[in-house]
């Protein structure tokens, strides 16, 4: 049994109920090898299983955004999962994703459930995953990006945080500043202040409770923040 199944079997919390549970419930029996080992967590806490199931549901919604799902997209998603979580976890996740793709997904309802049950740091990490998967083939697909914008709104992500994470994956002239959520005319002191604020917001420890695999991707987000800060410092000659 790989990590993905262990996340689920290790404790199903709020994701087992509500709209998300309605989407994934019918596939859980075939994926979990030892149903007797499942223990429900209290409804108010988020487990790594809750996060993983929620991620798959939103990935499915994003992939269905243009009205079709092609094999190449599944391959891209699997490569992303392999890179982030390892081969065994990725294989299990893709098996489940194929079943979820057959479902009708009410994006507003499942996203609202996540907004009500996940803390803000976890929702930011969810958005980071979605952008990573959408651009995994080196292209920015408009239909998927539009769906991410919609999901972001339902998740309660503020527009500056959405723009910050978007610019980590789809850079433009002022991406470094947008990642720090400031304008190019900010003073040096404002740059330093913005970095300290974002470093607290994006610190990997914020999602450490979700497990090492998810924290690892949070490390990547934190690295992109540091790269943006170093770029601005170099351009300005800030010590």
C-alpha positions in Angstrom: 0.0 0.0 0.0 1.6 3.3 -1.1 1.6 6.7 0.5 -1.6 7.9 -1.1 -3.7 5.0 0.2 -2.0 5.4 3.6 -3.0 9.1 3.8 -6.6 8.1 3.2 -6.6 5.0 5.5 -4.7 6.9 8.2 -7.7 9.1 9.0 -10.6 10.4 6.9 -11.8 13.7 8.3 -14.2 16.2 6.8 -13.4 15.3 3.2 -15.3 12.1 3.6 -18.5 14.1 4.1 -20.3 16.8 2.1 -19.8 17.5 -1.6 -16.2 16.1 -1.7 -17.4 12.9 -0.1 -20.1 12.7 -2.7 -17.5 12.8 -5.5 -15.0 10.4 -4.1 -17.0 8.1 -1.9 -17.7 5.4 -4.6 -14.0 4.9 -5.4 -12.7 4.6 -1.8 -13.7 1.0 -1.4 -11.5 -0.2 -4.3 -8.5 1.8 -3.2 -8.3 1.2 0.5 -7.1 -2.3 1.1 -7.9 -2.5 4.8 -11.2 -0.7 5.6 -11.0 -1.7 9.2 -7.9 0.4 9.7 -9.7 3.7 8.9 -10.3 6.0 11.8 -12.3 9.1 11.5 -10.7 12.3 12.7 -12.7 15.0 14.4 -14.5 17.0 11.8 -12.7 20.3 12.4 -9.2 19.0 11.7 -7.5 18.6 8.3 -5.5 15.5 7.6 -3.1 14.7 4.8 -5.9 12.5 3.5 -8.4 15.3 3.4 -5.8 17.5 1.5 -5.0 14.7 -1.0 -8.6 13.9 -1.8 -9.5 17.5 -2.1 -6.5 18.1 -4.5 -7.6 15.3 -6.7 -11.2 16.6 -7.0 -10.0 20.1 -7.9 -7.4 18.6 -10.4 -10.3 16.7 -12.1 -12.4 19.9 -12.3 -9.5 21.8 -13.8 -8.7 19.1 -16.3 -12.4 18.9 -17.4 -12.6 22.7 -17.8 -12.1 22.6 -21.6 -14.7 19.8 -22.0 -12.2 17.1 -22.7 -9.6 15.0 -21.0 -6.7 13.6 -23.0 -4.1 11.0 -22.2 -1.3 13.5 -22.4 -2.9 15.5 -19.6 -3.0 12.4 -17.3 0.6 11.8 -18.2 1.5 15.4 -17.2 -0.4 15.0 -13.9 1.3 11.7 -13.2 4.7 13.1 -13.8 3.9 16.0 -11.4 2.7 13.6 -8.7 5.8 11.4 -9.3 8.1 14.4 -8.8 6.2 15.6 -5.8 5.2 12.3 -4.0 7.0 9.4 -5.7 6.1 6.6 -8.1 3.9 4.5 -5.9 1.8 7.4 -4.6 1.4 8.8 -8.1 0.1 5.5 -9.5 -2.5 5.3 -6.8 -3.5 8.9 -7.3 -3.9 8.6 -11.0 -6.1 5.5 -10.6 -8.4 7.4 -8.4 -8.3 10.5 -10.6 -9.5 8.5 -13.6 -12.6 7.5 -11.6 -13.2 11.1 -10.3 -13.0 12.4 -13.8 -16.2 10.4 -14.6 -18.1 12.4 -11.9 -20.0 15.7 -12.2 -18.1 18.1 -10.0 -19.8 21.1 -8.5 -16.7 23.4 -8.2 -18.4 25.9 -6.0 -19.7 23.4 -3.5 -16.4 21.4 -3.1 -14.3 24.6 -3.0 -16.6 26.0 -0.3 -16.3 22.9 1.7 -12.5 23.3 1.5 -12.7 27.0 2.4 -14.7 26.2 5.5 -12.5 23.3 6.7 -8.9 24.2 5.6 -6.7 26.9 7.0 -5.5 29.6 4.7 -2.0 28.3 4.3 -3.3 24.9 3.2 -5.5 26.6 0.6 -2.6 28.6 -0.7 -0.7 25.3 -1.1 -3.6 23.8 -2.9 -3.5 26.7 -5.4 0.3 26.2 -5.8 -0.4 22.5 -6.8 -3.0 23.5 -9.3 -0.8 26.0 -11.1 2.1 23.5 -11.1 -0.1 20.8 -12.7 -1.7 23.3 -15.2 1.8 24.3 -16.5 3.4 20.9 -16.1 3.8 20.6 -19.9 5.4 24.0 -20.2 2.3 25.8 -21.4 -0.3 28.0 -19.8 -3.7 26.6 -20.8 -6.3 29.4 -20.7 -9.3 27.2 -19.9 -7.4 25.6 -16.9 -6.1 29.0 -15.7 -9.7 30.4 -15.9 -10.8 27.4 -13.8 -8.0 28.1 -11.2 -9.2 31.7 -11.0 -12.7 30.5 -10.3 -11.5 27.9 -7.7 -9.3 30.6 -6.1 -12.4 32.8 -5.6 -14.4 30.0 -4.0 -11.5 29.1 -1.8 -11.4 32.6 -0.5 -7.9 33.4 -1.7 -7.3 37.1 -2.0 -6.3 38.5 -5.4 -2.8 39.5 -4.4 -2.0 36.0 -3.2 -3.5 34.5 -6.4 -1.3 36.9 -8.5 1.8 36.0 -6.3 1.5 32.3 -6.9 0.5 32.7 -10.6 3.8 34.6 -11.2 5.8 31.8 -9.8 4.7 29.7 -12.8 3.8 32.3 -15.5 6.5 34.9 -15.2 6.4 38.4 -16.8 8.5 41.5 -16.6 7.6 42.3 -13.0 7.0 38.8 -11.7 9.6 39.2 -8.8 7.7 42.1 -7.5 4.3 40.5 -7.9 5.5 37.4 -6.0 6.3 39.7 -3.1 3.0 41.5 -3.6 4.5 44.9 -4.2 4.9 47.3 -7.1 8.2 48.1 -8.8 8.2 51.6 -7.3 8.4 50.3 -3.8 11.2 51.6 -1.6 14.0 49.3 -0.5 12.6 49.3 3.0 9.2 48.3 1.6 10.8 45.5 -0.4 12.5 44.1 2.8 9.2 44.5 4.8 7.3 42.7 2.0 9.7 39.8 2.0 9.5 39.3 5.7 5.7 39.3 5.5 5.6 36.8 2.6 8.3 34.6 4.2 5.9 34.1 7.2 2.9 33.5 4.9 4.7 30.9 2.7 6.9 29.2 5.3 6.8 25.4 4.9 6.1 24.9 8.6 2.7 26.3 8.0 1.7 23.0 6.3 4.0 20.7 8.0 1.1 18.9 9.7 0.0 17.6 6.3 3.1 15.5 6.0 6.6 15.6 4.5 5.5 15.1 0.9 3.3 18.2 1.0 5.7 20.1 3.0 8.3 19.4 0.3 6.2 21.2 -2.3 5.8 24.1 0.2 9.6 24.2 0.2 9.5 24.8 -3.5 7.1 27.7 -3.1 9.3 29.2 -0.4 12.3 28.8 -2.7 10.6 30.8 -5.5 9.9 33.5 -3.0 13.5 33.7 -2.0 14.6 33.7 -5.7 12.3 36.7 -6.4 13.7 38.5 -3.4 17.3 37.8 -4.4 16.6 39.0 -8.0 15.2 42.3 -6.7 18.1 42.8 -4.3 20.6 42.2 -7.1 18.8 44.6 -9.4 18.8 47.3 -6.7 22.1 46.6 -5.1 20.4 46.0 -1.7 22.7 44.3 0.9 
